Amino acid sequence: MDKNYWIKKSGQDGNIIWRPGRSLGLKGAMGRIGNIARNVEEILKNKRKIKILEIGAGFGRALLELKRKYGDKVEVFGTNYEKDWNQKLTNEYALDQGFKKKDIPKIYMGFDAGKKLSFKSSSFDFVFCQATMQYISDRALFIEEVNRILTNHGLAVLELQEFRDDHPKKYKKMVEIWQDKKQIDFLRYLKKFSNLKIKKSRGRDWHYLIIKKSEGFKLNLKLKKVINVEKISSKYWGIKVLYELR
Ligand SMILES: C[S@@+](CC[C@H](N)C(=O)[O-])C[C@H]1O[C@@H](n2cnc3c(N)ncnc32)[C@H](O)[C@@H]1O
């Protein structure tokens, strides 16, 4: 990610102002990927204790809120790409925002989700990702990898951000699939897989993906091109990716 994001500032009365876009929490998740607390409750019906991972956790607000809500029934983990977005920062944020030390998630920083994920298969019961996938280069690999790290009855919800109407025509579709010089619609392609479900993010141009663990699931897409549209204009968001059907 190239945009020069500030992390925190000093307010007038000496308080810390935390960058709001990095602390979306459960409320922020609602419009983007639905009611994730409800997802957690569904999974808890079949398992007494579950592991939760957020890819692109920011300050970890959503994880902190889940931990505060479900206590010992959940273990929470998060990842961030930037080295500054580390455990120390999450600890500082959590305590400043009135969360308890015991609710603080473990944060893996320097984590690039466009590569094979550094977690063992069947590690997490619930994986979620909000306001992040637009920065991940190989999104097809990411979807497959999230499926791999899910436990047997695991579930994932990922905000796709596959379309941005505020971009010029050339960059509105943020994911393209091509076969023999013909374009295949990305969402229609995903709908072919019985373990995937697509839902609309509320009040946004794009959708989110629900993944139910499926052993050996492959999207059969080969990454051909990656275009960082933020380098073309600072008004644009994320990375556009082009795939070829294998
Ligand atoms: C706008 S923030 C989202 C904040 C967070 N979801 C929240 O609720 O506060 C974007 C997130 O994407 C992560 N990110 C950026 N590039 C990434 C990459 N290549 N792989 C994985 N995560 C990435 C950043 O570290 C950051 O956590």
The ligand as a Gaussian input file, in Angstrom:
#p B3LYP/6-31G(d) Opt

LIG

0 1
 C       -8.245000       0.320000       5.460000
 S       -7.364000      -0.807000       6.475000
 C       -8.640000      -1.856000       7.107000
 C       -8.773000      -1.771000       8.584000
 C       -9.469000      -2.857000       9.376000
 N      -10.132000      -3.855000       8.586000
 C      -10.382000      -2.287000      10.425000
 O      -11.508000      -2.747000      10.576000
 O       -9.983000      -1.425000      11.157000
 C       -6.519000      -1.828000       5.300000
 C       -5.799000      -3.025000       5.871000
 O       -5.189000      -3.722000       4.779000
 C       -3.958000      -4.250000       5.192000
 N       -3.155000      -4.559000       3.984000
 C       -2.646000      -3.723000       3.066000
 N       -1.978000      -4.388000       2.107000
 C       -2.100000      -5.718000       2.402000
 C       -1.640000      -6.927000       1.811000
 N       -0.928000      -6.937000       0.693000
 N       -1.937000      -8.094000       2.429000
 C       -2.663000      -8.113000       3.561000
 N       -3.150000      -7.018000       4.175000
 C       -2.870000      -5.832000       3.612000
 C       -3.396000      -3.144000       6.071000
 O       -2.394000      -3.587000       6.918000
 C       -4.668000      -2.726000       6.827000
 O       -4.837000      -3.484000       7.984000

